[in-house]
């Protein structure tokens, strides 16, 4: 399984949405500022390298978990 940049971005957006929804002192300007920060972070070359590292890390974890489940269920 490969986690795309769009998928990672959606996961971050969902997490931010849940966090801001539960926060009683939620302000729209804060949400916009944090969202723009994440967009710019992913859109820069340095951010893209960081995203690639996270994708590799999560992809390896998912692959290991899938192999473990498959080996246990095949017995």
C-alpha positions in Angstrom: 0.0 0.0 0.0 1.3 3.4 -0.9 0.2 6.5 0.9 0.0 9.4 -1.5 0.6 13.0 -0.7 -3.0 13.7 -1.2 -3.9 10.9 1.2 -1.5 12.2 3.9 -2.8 15.7 3.4 -6.4 14.4 3.9 -5.4 12.6 7.1 -3.9 15.8 8.4 -6.9 17.9 7.5 -9.3 15.4 9.2 -7.1 15.5 12.3 -7.1 19.3 12.3 -10.8 19.5 11.7 -11.5 17.1 14.7 -9.1 19.0 16.9 -10.6 22.4 16.1 -14.1 21.1 16.4 -13.4 19.8 20.0 -11.6 23.0 20.9 -14.0 25.4 22.6 -11.8 28.4 21.8 -11.9 27.7 18.0 -11.3 30.7 15.8 -11.5 30.6 12.0 -8.4 32.7 11.5 -6.4 30.1 13.5 -7.8 27.3 11.3 -6.9 29.2 8.2 -3.4 30.0 9.4 -2.7 26.4 10.3 -4.2 25.1 7.1 -2.1 27.5 5.0 1.0 26.5 7.0 0.4 22.8 6.1 -0.2 23.6 2.4 3.0 25.6 2.2 4.9 23.0 4.2 3.9 20.2 1.7 4.3 22.5 -1.3 8.0 23.4 -0.7 10.9 21.1 -1.7 11.9 20.7 1.9 8.3 19.8 2.9 8.1 17.3 0.0 11.2 15.5 1.4 9.6 15.3 4.8 6.4 14.0 3.3 8.4 11.4 1.4 10.0 10.2 4.7 6.6 10.0 6.4 5.2 8.1 3.5 8.0 5.6 3.6 7.7 5.2 7.3 3.9 4.7 7.3 4.1 2.5 4.2 6.6 0.2 5.8 4.5 -0.1 8.9 1.4 -0.9 6.9 3.3 -3.5 4.8 4.6 -5.2 7.9 1.2 -5.3 9.5 -0.4 -6.7 6.3 2.3 -9.4 6.1 1.8 -10.4 9.7 -2.0 -10.6 9.3 -1.7 -12.6 6.2 0.8 -15.0 7.7 -1.4 -15.5 10.9 -4.6 -15.9 8.9 -3.1 -18.5 6.5 -2.3 -20.9 9.4 
